[in-house]
């Protein structure tokens, strides 16, 4: 028992970086959205009916039976950069992802979110400026704010990030270390960066010396549209390309990847070593088998696109006259404007059985 003469115990202090971390509003809202009787429009969760469960089960069985020099590959430690077979597949490109080039410039990550974190660790010091789309993907904002960055938002329109506005600010003295965006059917805006602006952004990166982070999780989910040339193909020495199996296979596998230029790939690999040594081997084997099965993936992606296109059309039609939103062209998100204060209206929406994310959660300026 503590007596009155004893000094009270002192608790340790959290780091300054920990104080910068904020919770994802979407993650917090999902707790409410998971209540019985609530229809959730609050998170980018893939349609559960679209998970290729039987195909994954088959791939798991094969992965568990695959032997290596030190026992079953699926249950052993692996290389930090990821399994060679998966990296070679990603380098060549699949029907779900663009060609990435040299396998030695690819790292398999624990979801594409880890790719963002790795970039922040090797590129951003406290006080550095990072440019995001406005509205922005919350996961990117979390990562870069957690690294102590100052966030600048560049507005989007129907053609994606306004690169002319970015150039104006660069000329006026803005000096970002990183410009991060979702180029195809962005989260949350649903907009894609048009080819002219991709070329412009690539030129700006080369001229002003910043890194572009091209988070392309929705590359394969356009509704009847072919993705434009990746920014990473236009300015490979100034771009990190991120991809993910989460939206095209299953997020629970937690397999993503990044392609980075030679000058930074070593630093990224060392940063990953400090986090988790390597991405789990079993899901890497599963993803490699599925992505490498062209016939299966082609049919699977057609089903996914049809499912999301139908849902998007139904939601867009239901909101007509209430929310001014453009016709969805792919992906999983619908962004619009309304005279209603969506944050103030949220409790009433939950009471009526509908959950969504208020728009101000995504906006920067």
Residue frames as qw, qx, qy, qz and C-alpha x, y, z in Angstrom:
[[0.000, 0.888, 0.460, 0.000, 0.00, 0.00, 0.00],
 [0.389, 0.491, -0.032, 0.779, 1.25, 3.50, -0.85],
 [0.370, -0.617, -0.453, 0.526, 1.74, 5.77, 2.14],
 [0.119, 0.970, 0.204, -0.063, 1.38, 9.54, 2.15],
 [0.314, -0.785, 0.371, 0.385, 5.17, 9.96, 2.20],
 [0.649, 0.044, 0.632, 0.422, 5.79, 7.93, -0.95],
 [0.109, 0.433, -0.338, -0.828, 6.38, 9.68, -4.28],
 [0.764, 0.414, 0.301, -0.392, 3.54, 8.97, -6.77],
 [0.672, 0.033, 0.613, 0.414, 4.56, 6.71, -9.63],
 [0.204, 0.628, -0.250, -0.708, 5.47, 8.55, -12.83],
 [0.801, 0.394, 0.450, -0.020, 4.09, 7.19, -16.08],
 [0.482, -0.083, 0.481, 0.728, 6.21, 7.21, -19.25],
 [0.290, 0.648, 0.042, -0.703, 5.49, 9.89, -21.86],
 [0.746, 0.492, 0.434, 0.115, 4.32, 9.12, -25.37],
 [0.488, -0.067, 0.336, 0.803, 6.57, 10.32, -28.20],
 [0.195, 0.484, -0.031, -0.853, 5.86, 13.51, -30.11],
 [0.227, 0.101, -0.762, -0.598, 5.17, 11.35, -33.17],
 [0.105, -0.362, -0.922, 0.093, 2.51, 9.39, -31.27],
 [0.080, 0.553, 0.413, -0.719, 0.82, 12.66, -30.39],
 [0.220, 0.361, -0.388, -0.819, 0.52, 13.43, -34.12],
 [0.090, -0.110, -0.944, -0.298, -1.38, 10.21, -34.85],
 [0.502, 0.079, 0.244, -0.826, -5.10, 10.58, -35.23],
 [0.501, 0.171, 0.841, -0.110, -7.72, 7.91, -35.61],
 [0.032, -0.104, -0.686, -0.719, -9.29, 7.25, -39.00],
 [0.467, 0.092, 0.239, -0.847, -12.78, 8.68, -39.00],
 [0.701, 0.118, -0.523, -0.471, -13.90, 5.88, -41.29],
 [0.447, 0.047, -0.859, 0.246, -12.60, 3.25, -38.84],
 [0.116, 0.072, 0.602, -0.787, -14.45, 4.98, -36.01],
 [0.581, 0.147, -0.049, -0.799, -17.65, 5.23, -38.01],
 [0.565, 0.112, -0.772, -0.267, -17.49, 1.57, -38.99],
 [0.082, -0.053, -0.863, 0.495, -18.08, 0.68, -35.33],
 [0.412, 0.296, 0.347, -0.789, -21.41, 2.52, -35.51],
 [0.561, 0.330, -0.435, -0.622, -22.14, 1.26, -38.99],
 [0.315, 0.128, -0.940, -0.022, -21.78, -2.33, -37.81],
 [0.377, 0.047, 0.618, -0.688, -24.82, -2.01, -35.57],
 [0.269, 0.327, 0.900, 0.104, -27.76, -4.29, -36.47],
 [0.263, 0.782, 0.558, -0.092, -30.11, -2.76, -39.02],
 [0.021, -0.836, 0.162, 0.524, -27.64, -0.11, -40.28],
 [0.785, 0.527, 0.206, 0.254, -26.85, 0.05, -44.00],
 [0.464, -0.659, 0.194, 0.560, -23.25, 1.23, -44.21],
 [0.604, 0.748, 0.088, 0.261, -22.02, 3.51, -46.97],
 [0.327, -0.925, 0.189, 0.049, -19.14, 4.55, -44.72],
 [0.469, -0.572, 0.613, 0.280, -16.21, 2.40, -45.79],
 [0.516, 0.545, -0.517, -0.412, -14.58, 1.08, -48.93],
 [0.566, -0.193, 0.790, -0.131, -15.31, -2.54, -48.08],
 [0.225, 0.168, -0.791, -0.544, -15.36, -4.90, -51.06],
 [0.780, -0.086, -0.118, -0.608, -18.62, -6.70, -51.73],
 [0.504, -0.357, 0.766, -0.177, -18.45, -9.94, -49.69],
 [0.854, 0.332, 0.354, -0.189, -20.24, -11.82, -52.47],
 [0.577, 0.770, -0.269, -0.038, -17.30, -10.99, -54.75],
 [0.331, -0.645, 0.688, -0.018, -14.64, -12.76, -52.71],
 [0.734, 0.316, -0.552, -0.239, -13.31, -15.76, -54.69],
 [0.633, -0.525, 0.478, -0.308, -13.45, -18.02, -51.63],
 [0.972, 0.068, 0.223, 0.002, -13.17, -21.40, -53.38],
 [0.678, 0.638, -0.188, 0.313, -10.30, -20.23, -55.55],
 [0.112, -0.765, 0.483, -0.411, -8.47, -18.86, -52.51],
 [0.825, -0.345, 0.394, -0.212, -9.00, -22.14, -50.66],
 [0.934, 0.319, 0.045, 0.155, -7.45, -24.05, -53.55],
 [0.406, 0.750, -0.313, 0.417, -4.49, -21.67, -53.65],
 [0.451, -0.680, 0.457, -0.353, -3.96, -22.02, -49.89],
 [0.957, -0.109, 0.266, -0.044, -3.82, -25.80, -50.23],
 [0.796, 0.500, -0.073, 0.332, -1.19, -25.56, -52.95],
 [0.067, 0.823, -0.356, 0.439, 0.78, -22.96, -51.02],
 [0.677, -0.560, 0.406, -0.253, 0.91, -25.17, -47.91],
 [0.958, 0.042, 0.263, 0.106, 2.26, -28.05, -50.00],
 [0.556, 0.772, -0.191, 0.242, 5.02, -26.01, -51.64],
 [0.824, -0.442, 0.004, 0.355, 8.40, -27.11, -50.27],
 [0.257, 0.912, -0.279, 0.153, 11.59, -25.06, -50.13],
 [0.560, 0.414, -0.611, 0.378, 15.14, -25.56, -48.95],
 [0.034, 0.179, -0.684, 0.707, 14.18, -24.90, -45.32],
 [0.185, 0.347, 0.836, -0.382, 10.75, -26.51, -45.20],
 [0.231, 0.707, 0.646, 0.171, 7.34, -25.42, -46.49],
 [0.272, 0.306, 0.103, 0.906, 7.75, -21.94, -48.00],
 [0.316, -0.683, -0.377, -0.539, 4.41, -20.74, -46.62],
 [0.692, -0.686, -0.225, 0.006, 5.52, -21.20, -43.01],
 [0.723, -0.149, -0.063, 0.671, 9.09, -19.89, -43.14],
 [0.113, -0.766, 0.040, 0.631, 10.70, -16.48, -43.05],
 [0.661, 0.571, 0.369, 0.319, 11.09, -14.91, -46.47],
 [0.457, 0.149, 0.076, 0.874, 12.99, -12.09, -48.15],
 [0.019, -0.509, -0.331, 0.794, 12.16, -8.56, -47.03],
 [0.172, 0.266, -0.381, -0.869, 11.46, -7.50, -50.62],
 [0.779, 0.221, 0.195, -0.554, 8.92, -10.30, -51.12],
 [0.785, 0.038, 0.605, 0.127, 8.81, -13.60, -52.98],
 [0.164, -0.349, 0.567, 0.728, 10.70, -13.52, -56.27],
 [0.176, 0.340, 0.854, 0.351, 7.86, -15.14, -58.22],
 [0.039, 0.828, 0.525, -0.192, 5.32, -12.51, -57.15],
 [0.139, -0.742, 0.143, 0.640, 7.71, -9.65, -57.83],
 [0.211, -0.129, 0.722, 0.646, 8.49, -10.99, -61.32],
 [0.137, 0.579, 0.788, 0.157, 4.76, -11.30, -62.02],
 [0.041, -0.880, -0.301, 0.365, 4.13, -7.70, -60.91],
 [0.255, -0.516, 0.394, 0.717, 7.10, -6.48, -62.90],
 [0.173, 0.125, 0.787, 0.579, 5.61, -7.91, -66.10],
 [0.404, 0.029, -0.008, -0.914, 2.10, -6.68, -65.28],
 [0.144, 0.262, 0.951, -0.080, -1.20, -8.52, -64.85],
 [0.086, -0.549, -0.598, -0.578, -4.77, -7.87, -65.93],
 [0.427, -0.797, -0.423, 0.067, -5.26, -6.36, -62.44],
 [0.406, -0.793, 0.101, 0.442, -2.13, -4.18, -62.34],
 [0.501, 0.840, -0.199, -0.062, 0.14, -2.28, -64.75],
 [0.861, 0.179, -0.221, 0.423, 3.66, -3.48, -65.59],
 [0.437, -0.891, 0.032, 0.120, 6.11, -2.17, -63.01],
 [0.355, 0.825, -0.433, 0.076, 9.43, -2.87, -64.74],
 [0.402, 0.435, -0.752, 0.290, 12.45, -4.21, -62.88],
 [0.762, -0.436, -0.474, -0.064, 11.65, -6.85, -60.18],
 [0.591, -0.079, -0.402, 0.695, 14.58, -5.49, -58.15],
 [0.033, -0.206, 0.095, -0.974, 12.69, -2.19, -57.80],
 [0.624, -0.397, -0.385, -0.553, 9.60, -3.87, -56.31],
 [0.014, -0.153, 0.812, -0.563, 8.79, -4.57, -52.65],
 [0.470, -0.441, -0.701, -0.307, 5.79, -6.64, -51.57],
 [0.096, -0.306, 0.412, -0.853, 4.12, -4.78, -48.69],
 [0.027, -0.357, -0.874, 0.328, 1.57, -5.55, -46.01],
 [0.194, 0.829, 0.514, -0.103, -1.18, -3.79, -47.94],
 [0.424, 0.606, 0.129, 0.660, -0.60, -0.63, -49.95],
 [0.368, -0.910, -0.066, -0.178, -1.09, 1.33, -46.72],
 [0.763, -0.478, 0.167, 0.402, 2.31, 0.08, -45.58],
 [0.604, 0.380, 0.257, 0.651, 3.75, 1.41, -48.82],
 [0.039, -0.885, -0.123, -0.446, 2.58, 4.90, -47.84],
 [0.644, -0.759, 0.078, 0.053, 4.13, 4.49, -44.41],
 [0.811, -0.101, 0.215, 0.534, 7.45, 3.35, -45.86],
 [0.386, 0.635, 0.195, 0.640, 7.57, 6.38, -48.17],
 [0.304, -0.906, -0.043, -0.291, 6.86, 8.68, -45.22],
 [0.796, -0.541, 0.112, 0.247, 9.66, 7.05, -43.21],
 [0.711, -0.053, 0.285, 0.640, 12.33, 7.56, -45.86],
 [0.315, 0.515, 0.345, 0.718, 11.18, 10.82, -47.47],
 [0.234, -0.799, -0.228, -0.505, 9.50, 13.02, -44.84],
 [0.385, -0.025, -0.550, 0.741, 11.01, 14.83, -41.86],
 [0.124, -0.725, -0.580, 0.351, 8.88, 16.75, -39.34],
 [0.001, -0.716, -0.020, 0.698, 7.84, 20.06, -40.84],
 [0.155, -0.091, 0.710, 0.680, 8.24, 18.96, -44.46],
 [0.539, 0.324, 0.068, -0.774, 5.37, 19.73, -46.84],
 [0.247, 0.116, 0.935, 0.225, 3.31, 16.98, -48.42],
 [0.417, 0.172, -0.191, -0.872, 0.69, 17.73, -51.08],
 [0.276, 0.232, 0.930, -0.076, -2.52, 15.67, -51.23],
 [0.130, -0.418, -0.622, -0.649, -5.63, 15.80, -53.36],
 [0.148, 0.172, 0.526, -0.820, -8.45, 17.76, -51.75],
 [0.778, -0.483, 0.253, -0.311, -10.60, 15.84, -50.84],
 [0.198, 0.580, -0.788, 0.058, -7.94, 13.34, -49.79],
 [0.801, -0.102, -0.589, -0.033, -7.66, 9.65, -49.03],
 [0.557, -0.772, 0.129, -0.279, -7.76, 9.53, -45.23],
 [0.942, -0.205, 0.049, 0.259, -5.14, 6.79, -45.01],
 [0.603, 0.441, -0.037, 0.664, -2.58, 8.97, -46.77],
 [0.151, -0.798, 0.076, -0.578, -3.39, 11.95, -44.60],
 [0.815, -0.574, 0.042, -0.073, -3.00, 9.83, -41.45],
 [0.893, 0.018, 0.007, 0.450, 0.39, 8.53, -42.51],
 [0.456, 0.504, -0.033, 0.733, 1.93, 11.85, -43.51],
 [0.349, -0.786, 0.060, -0.506, 0.50, 13.79, -40.57],
 [0.891, -0.450, 0.005, 0.059, 1.86, 11.04, -38.32],
 [0.779, 0.152, -0.007, 0.609, 5.30, 11.68, -39.81],
 [0.306, -0.630, -0.162, 0.695, 4.98, 15.33, -38.80],
 [0.312, 0.237, 0.484, 0.783, 4.36, 16.69, -42.28],
 [0.242, 0.444, 0.185, -0.842, 2.56, 19.90, -43.11],
 [0.409, 0.382, 0.803, 0.204, -0.31, 18.98, -45.45],
 [0.204, 0.377, -0.169, -0.887, -1.27, 21.15, -48.42],
 [0.551, 0.405, 0.723, -0.100, -4.40, 20.31, -50.39],
 [0.062, 0.214, -0.500, -0.837, -4.77, 20.82, -54.14],
 [0.631, 0.279, 0.359, -0.629, -8.40, 20.84, -55.29],
 [0.300, 0.079, 0.882, 0.355, -9.81, 18.29, -57.69],
 [0.538, 0.339, -0.013, -0.772, -12.38, 18.70, -60.43],
 [0.909, 0.241, 0.188, -0.284, -13.87, 16.28, -62.94],
 [0.719, 0.585, -0.359, 0.109, -10.41, 15.81, -64.49],
 [0.832, -0.190, -0.337, 0.396, -8.69, 14.98, -61.19],
 [0.481, -0.602, -0.115, 0.627, -6.09, 17.01, -59.29],
 [0.311, 0.945, 0.098, 0.020, -5.81, 20.55, -60.64],
 [0.791, -0.096, 0.082, 0.599, -2.15, 20.45, -61.71],
 [0.264, 0.671, 0.116, 0.683, -2.33, 24.02, -63.01],
 [0.461, -0.835, -0.003, -0.301, -3.15, 25.15, -59.46],
 [0.869, -0.366, 0.068, 0.326, -0.29, 23.01, -58.17],
 [0.631, 0.329, 0.105, 0.695, 2.07, 24.71, -60.62],
 [0.056, -0.834, -0.075, -0.544, 0.88, 28.15, -59.53],
 [0.663, -0.741, 0.072, -0.080, 1.68, 27.32, -55.91],
 [0.868, -0.085, 0.106, 0.479, 5.05, 25.82, -56.83],
 [0.419, 0.574, 0.089, 0.698, 6.01, 28.99, -58.67],
 [0.295, -0.830, -0.013, -0.474, 4.86, 30.99, -55.64],
 [0.044, -0.629, 0.654, -0.418, 7.24, 29.06, -53.37],
 [0.900, -0.220, 0.214, -0.311, 5.52, 25.80, -52.37],
 [0.296, 0.567, -0.768, -0.008, 8.24, 23.15, -52.01],
 [0.898, -0.231, 0.153, -0.341, 6.75, 19.72, -51.27],
 [0.255, -0.440, 0.857, 0.088, 8.83, 16.63, -50.63],
 [0.188, 0.177, 0.958, 0.129, 5.95, 14.43, -51.77],
 [0.519, 0.123, -0.105, -0.839, 2.79, 14.78, -53.87],
 [0.167, 0.047, 0.982, -0.072, 0.46, 11.82, -53.23],
 [0.568, 0.202, -0.051, -0.796, -2.72, 10.97, -55.12],
 [0.570, 0.165, 0.803, -0.057, -5.02, 8.16, -56.21],
 [0.051, 0.309, -0.471, -0.825, -4.95, 8.52, -60.01],
 [0.316, -0.141, -0.782, -0.518, -7.76, 6.12, -60.98],
 [0.546, -0.562, -0.483, -0.391, -11.29, 6.54, -59.54],
 [0.199, 0.383, -0.559, 0.708, -9.86, 8.22, -56.46],
 [0.511, -0.569, -0.623, 0.164, -10.91, 7.62, -52.89],
 [0.325, 0.401, 0.772, -0.371, -13.12, 9.51, -52.03],
 [0.274, 0.494, -0.090, -0.820, -13.85, 11.65, -55.10],
 [0.745, 0.355, 0.563, -0.043, -14.23, 8.86, -57.67],
 [0.428, 0.869, -0.124, -0.213, -12.35, 11.03, -60.17],
 [0.868, 0.016, 0.243, 0.432, -9.47, 9.93, -62.40],
 [0.174, -0.715, 0.263, 0.624, -6.53, 12.09, -63.42],
 [0.732, 0.660, 0.119, -0.122, -6.75, 12.71, -67.17],
 [0.859, 0.162, 0.104, 0.475, -3.72, 11.96, -69.40],
 [0.301, 0.764, -0.040, 0.569, -2.81, 15.64, -69.93],
 [0.429, -0.810, 0.215, -0.338, -2.61, 16.26, -66.20],
 [0.934, -0.261, 0.145, 0.197, -0.59, 13.08, -65.63],
 [0.699, 0.417, 0.039, 0.579, 1.98, 14.34, -68.11],
 [0.022, -0.836, 0.086, -0.542, 1.91, 17.78, -66.49],
 [0.716, -0.667, 0.162, -0.131, 2.41, 16.32, -62.99],
 [0.918, -0.010, 0.103, 0.383, 5.33, 14.21, -64.24],
 [0.460, 0.624, -0.012, 0.632, 6.95, 17.33, -65.71],
 [0.315, -0.836, 0.114, -0.435, 6.42, 19.30, -62.50],
 [0.879, -0.456, 0.112, 0.085, 8.00, 16.53, -60.42],
 [0.811, 0.191, 0.078, 0.548, 11.09, 16.51, -62.62],
 [0.238, 0.725, 0.009, 0.647, 11.35, 20.29, -62.70],
 [0.364, -0.749, 0.183, -0.523, 10.80, 20.91, -58.96],
 [0.315, 0.375, -0.812, 0.317, 12.37, 17.75, -57.57],
 [0.584, -0.226, 0.492, -0.605, 9.50, 16.22, -55.58],
 [0.050, -0.039, 0.995, 0.080, 8.37, 12.60, -55.35],
 [0.639, -0.061, -0.225, -0.733, 4.99, 11.53, -56.73],
 [0.250, -0.038, 0.934, -0.254, 3.24, 8.73, -54.83],
 [0.528, 0.073, -0.467, -0.705, 0.81, 7.06, -57.23],
 [0.365, -0.030, 0.834, -0.412, -1.58, 4.95, -55.11],
 [0.457, 0.189, -0.533, -0.687, -3.32, 2.83, -57.75],
 [0.325, -0.002, 0.888, -0.327, -5.48, 0.38, -55.80],
 [0.588, 0.496, 0.462, -0.442, -8.41, 0.84, -58.24],
 [0.001, 0.442, -0.639, -0.629, -6.48, 0.40, -61.48],
 [0.027, -0.059, -0.939, -0.339, -8.61, -2.58, -62.60],
 [0.089, 0.506, 0.788, -0.341, -12.02, -1.31, -61.48],
 [0.177, 0.284, -0.175, -0.926, -12.97, 1.17, -64.20],
 [0.590, 0.424, 0.608, -0.320, -16.46, 0.72, -65.66],
 [0.692, 0.606, 0.365, 0.146, -15.65, 0.07, -69.31],
 [0.178, 0.958, -0.225, 0.016, -12.68, 2.44, -69.34],
 [0.863, 0.161, -0.211, 0.430, -9.00, 1.69, -69.90],
 [0.483, -0.775, -0.050, 0.404, -6.67, 3.28, -67.33],
 [0.358, 0.911, -0.192, 0.073, -4.45, 6.04, -68.66],
 [0.695, 0.369, -0.440, 0.432, -0.67, 5.66, -68.70],
 [0.656, -0.637, -0.286, 0.285, 0.65, 5.55, -65.11],
 [0.034, -0.979, 0.193, -0.053, 2.57, 8.58, -63.90],
 [0.665, -0.532, 0.491, 0.186, 5.33, 6.17, -62.94],
 [0.759, 0.296, 0.439, 0.379, 5.84, 5.34, -66.61],
 [0.307, 0.892, 0.125, 0.307, 6.20, 9.04, -67.43],
 [0.004, -0.808, 0.428, -0.405, 8.60, 9.99, -64.62],
 [0.891, -0.158, -0.423, 0.050, 10.01, 6.72, -63.23],
 [0.530, 0.150, -0.463, 0.694, 12.84, 8.36, -61.26],
 [0.134, -0.224, 0.262, -0.929, 10.36, 10.66, -59.49],
 [0.711, -0.197, -0.162, -0.656, 7.50, 8.24, -58.77],
 [0.166, -0.108, 0.944, -0.263, 6.61, 5.48, -56.34],
 [0.589, -0.083, -0.491, -0.637, 3.82, 3.29, -57.72],
 [0.330, -0.122, 0.795, -0.494, 1.60, 1.51, -55.17],
 [0.596, -0.045, -0.584, -0.550, -0.76, -1.38, -55.83],
 [0.413, -0.196, 0.695, -0.555, -2.87, -3.80, -53.84],
 [0.239, -0.120, -0.929, -0.257, -4.68, -7.12, -53.96],
 [0.137, 0.220, 0.678, -0.688, -7.24, -5.84, -51.44],
 [0.490, 0.398, 0.128, -0.765, -9.83, -4.53, -53.88],
 [0.596, 0.369, -0.533, -0.474, -9.38, -7.21, -56.55],
 [0.535, 0.023, -0.843, 0.049, -8.98, -10.33, -54.40],
 [0.605, -0.660, -0.444, -0.040, -9.48, -9.77, -50.66],
 [0.020, -0.833, 0.287, -0.472, -8.27, -7.14, -48.15],
 [0.802, -0.545, 0.199, -0.141, -7.83, -9.73, -45.39],
 [0.916, 0.184, -0.039, 0.353, -4.82, -11.16, -47.21],
 [0.287, -0.909, 0.123, 0.277, -3.00, -7.83, -46.62],
 [0.683, -0.023, 0.423, 0.595, -0.84, -8.02, -49.73],
 [0.300, 0.934, 0.058, -0.183, 0.21, -4.87, -51.55],
 [0.778, 0.064, 0.199, 0.592, 3.28, -3.75, -53.44],
 [0.047, 0.933, -0.053, -0.352, 5.34, -0.77, -54.42],
 [0.761, 0.353, 0.143, 0.525, 7.70, 0.04, -57.25],
 [0.229, -0.929, 0.038, 0.288, 10.30, 2.68, -56.46],
 [0.527, 0.784, -0.309, 0.109, 13.28, 4.15, -58.33],
 [0.826, 0.120, -0.406, 0.372, 16.70, 2.63, -57.76],
 [0.206, 0.495, -0.375, 0.756, 17.91, 5.56, -55.67],
 [0.444, -0.403, 0.354, -0.718, 15.37, 4.89, -52.88],
 [0.853, -0.096, -0.423, -0.291, 14.51, 1.17, -53.05],
 [0.578, 0.112, -0.668, 0.454, 17.29, 0.22, -50.62],
 [0.103, -0.195, 0.438, -0.871, 16.11, 2.71, -48.01],
 [0.713, -0.150, -0.114, -0.676, 12.54, 1.42, -48.35],
 [0.816, 0.000, -0.578, 0.001, 13.69, -2.19, -47.86],
 [0.356, 0.134, -0.638, 0.670, 15.65, -1.23, -44.74],
 [0.370, -0.196, 0.234, -0.877, 12.62, 0.63, -43.37],
 [0.820, -0.113, -0.321, -0.460, 10.44, -2.43, -43.94],
 [0.628, 0.100, -0.707, 0.308, 12.94, -4.64, -42.11],
 [0.032, 0.143, -0.564, 0.812, 12.40, -2.55, -38.98],
 [0.583, -0.103, 0.033, -0.805, 8.61, -2.97, -39.25],
 [0.890, -0.026, 0.241, -0.386, 7.84, -6.62, -39.98],
 [0.496, -0.342, 0.739, 0.302, 10.92, -8.25, -41.59],
 [0.060, 0.027, -0.758, -0.649, 8.74, -9.29, -44.54],
 [0.649, -0.007, -0.062, -0.758, 5.12, -9.57, -45.65],
 [0.716, -0.111, 0.635, -0.269, 3.48, -12.85, -44.60],
 [0.052, -0.311, 0.831, 0.459, 4.51, -15.61, -47.02],
 [0.310, 0.333, 0.889, -0.048, 1.29, -17.64, -47.21],
 [0.366, 0.778, 0.359, -0.363, -0.86, -14.77, -48.57],
 [0.073, 0.669, -0.491, -0.554, 1.93, -13.84, -51.01],
 [0.184, -0.076, 0.936, 0.289, 1.77, -17.34, -52.48],
 [0.324, 0.572, 0.728, -0.195, -2.03, -17.12, -52.73],
 [0.248, 0.830, 0.041, -0.499, -1.96, -13.73, -54.44],
 [0.047, -0.507, 0.695, 0.507, 0.78, -14.86, -56.82],
 [0.272, 0.167, 0.931, 0.175, -1.27, -17.87, -57.91],
 [0.303, 0.717, 0.579, -0.244, -4.46, -15.87, -58.46],
 [0.150, 0.826, -0.155, -0.521, -2.84, -12.91, -60.22],
 [0.112, -0.422, 0.782, 0.445, -0.90, -15.32, -62.41],
 [0.337, 0.336, 0.877, 0.068, -4.09, -17.11, -63.51],
 [0.063, 0.117, -0.282, -0.950, -5.08, -14.84, -66.40],
 [0.310, -0.316, -0.753, -0.487, -8.25, -16.73, -67.28],
 [0.370, -0.562, -0.683, 0.285, -9.56, -16.68, -63.73],
 [0.207, -0.433, -0.209, 0.852, -8.64, -13.04, -63.07],
 [0.087, -0.063, -0.456, -0.883, -10.18, -11.81, -66.33],
 [0.391, -0.468, -0.717, -0.338, -13.51, -13.42, -65.48],
 [0.427, -0.521, -0.557, 0.485, -13.30, -12.39, -61.83],
 [0.157, -0.266, -0.029, 0.951, -12.61, -8.75, -62.68],
 [0.211, -0.258, -0.569, -0.752, -15.49, -8.67, -65.15],
 [0.450, -0.562, -0.693, -0.025, -17.79, -9.82, -62.34],
 [0.376, -0.447, -0.348, 0.733, -16.36, -7.24, -59.92],
 [0.040, -0.065, 0.215, 0.974, -16.77, -4.37, -62.38],
 [0.323, -0.392, -0.655, -0.559, -20.33, -5.40, -63.21],
 [0.462, -0.552, -0.644, 0.258, -21.21, -5.63, -59.51],
 [0.291, -0.442, -0.212, 0.822, -19.80, -2.23, -58.61],
 [0.031, -0.090, -0.412, -0.906, -21.18, -0.56, -61.74],
 [0.361, -0.521, -0.694, -0.342, -24.70, -1.76, -60.91],
 [0.446, -0.595, -0.502, 0.443, -24.41, -0.62, -57.30],
 [0.246, -0.237, 0.032, 0.939, -23.00, 2.74, -58.34],
 [0.138, -0.273, -0.532, -0.790, -25.83, 3.37, -60.80],
 [0.428, -0.602, -0.669, -0.084, -28.46, 2.49, -58.21],
 [0.423, -0.545, -0.336, 0.641, -26.91, 4.77, -55.58],
 [0.161, -0.072, 0.227, 0.958, -26.39, 7.62, -58.04],
 [0.241, -0.425, -0.612, -0.622, -30.02, 7.42, -59.16],
 [0.465, -0.617, -0.617, 0.150, -31.29, 7.27, -55.57],
 [0.386, -0.495, -0.195, 0.753, -29.40, 10.46, -54.67],
 [0.206, 0.359, 0.431, 0.802, -30.47, 12.43, -57.74],
 [0.241, -0.741, -0.335, -0.530, -32.06, 15.72, -56.70],
 [0.659, -0.742, -0.110, 0.055, -30.55, 15.51, -53.21],
 [0.552, -0.588, 0.358, 0.470, -26.81, 15.34, -53.84],
 [0.537, 0.798, -0.199, -0.188, -25.05, 16.79, -56.88],
 [0.598, -0.426, 0.640, 0.229, -22.67, 13.97, -57.82],
 [0.362, 0.528, -0.575, -0.509, -21.10, 13.09, -61.14],
 [0.949, 0.119, -0.141, -0.257, -21.83, 9.79, -62.88],
 [0.639, -0.533, 0.545, 0.106, -19.49, 7.14, -61.42],
 [0.623, 0.622, -0.425, -0.211, -16.90, 5.83, -63.87],
 [0.733, 0.183, -0.628, 0.189, -15.34, 3.14, -61.72],
 [0.153, 0.303, -0.659, 0.671, -14.08, 2.21, -58.29],
 [0.370, -0.410, -0.816, 0.174, -16.13, 2.15, -55.11],
 [0.193, -0.435, -0.391, 0.787, -16.88, 5.78, -54.21],
 [0.107, 0.734, 0.494, 0.454, -19.41, 8.51, -54.89],
 [0.310, -0.329, -0.255, 0.855, -18.64, 12.12, -53.96],
 [0.070, 0.664, 0.515, 0.539, -21.10, 14.96, -54.24],
 [0.071, 0.076, -0.287, 0.952, -22.30, 18.27, -52.85],
 [0.272, -0.634, -0.702, -0.180, -25.46, 19.11, -50.96],
 [0.140, -0.659, 0.073, -0.735, -26.91, 22.03, -49.01],
 [0.809, -0.536, -0.190, -0.150, -27.34, 19.73, -46.00],
 [0.133, -0.716, 0.632, -0.264, -24.78, 19.84, -43.18],
 [0.811, 0.087, -0.562, -0.138, -23.79, 16.19, -43.48],
 [0.318, 0.161, -0.754, 0.551, -22.04, 16.08, -40.11],
 [0.359, -0.079, 0.401, -0.839, -25.00, 17.58, -38.26],
 [0.780, 0.075, -0.187, -0.593, -27.33, 15.20, -40.10],
 [0.386, 0.302, -0.871, 0.032, -25.29, 12.09, -39.27],
 [0.215, -0.018, 0.824, -0.524, -27.14, 11.13, -36.02],
 [0.660, 0.315, 0.204, -0.650, -30.47, 11.33, -37.83],
 [0.614, 0.427, -0.580, -0.323, -29.08, 9.18, -40.64],
 [0.147, 0.206, -0.936, 0.244, -27.93, 6.52, -38.16],
 [0.424, 0.141, 0.619, -0.647, -31.33, 6.61, -36.50],
 [0.717, 0.429, -0.041, -0.548, -32.84, 6.01, -39.94],
 [0.910, -0.024, 0.409, 0.068, -30.47, 3.08, -40.54],
 [0.695, 0.656, -0.004, 0.294, -27.92, 4.71, -42.90],
 [0.568, -0.660, 0.161, 0.465, -24.23, 5.36, -42.24],
 [0.615, 0.702, 0.041, 0.357, -21.93, 7.53, -44.36],
 [0.591, -0.248, -0.123, 0.758, -18.76, 9.59, -43.89],
 [0.070, 0.935, 0.207, -0.278, -19.35, 13.36, -43.57],
 [0.669, 0.662, 0.038, 0.335, -17.50, 15.15, -46.34],
 [0.057, -0.927, 0.290, -0.231, -15.48, 17.41, -44.08],
 [0.835, -0.413, 0.343, 0.122, -13.57, 14.35, -42.85],
 [0.810, 0.247, 0.316, 0.428, -11.80, 14.28, -46.23],
 [0.321, 0.882, 0.093, 0.331, -11.29, 17.96, -46.95],
 [0.668, -0.100, -0.192, 0.712, -8.04, 19.79, -46.25],
 [0.145, 0.082, -0.006, 0.986, -8.71, 23.44, -47.07]]
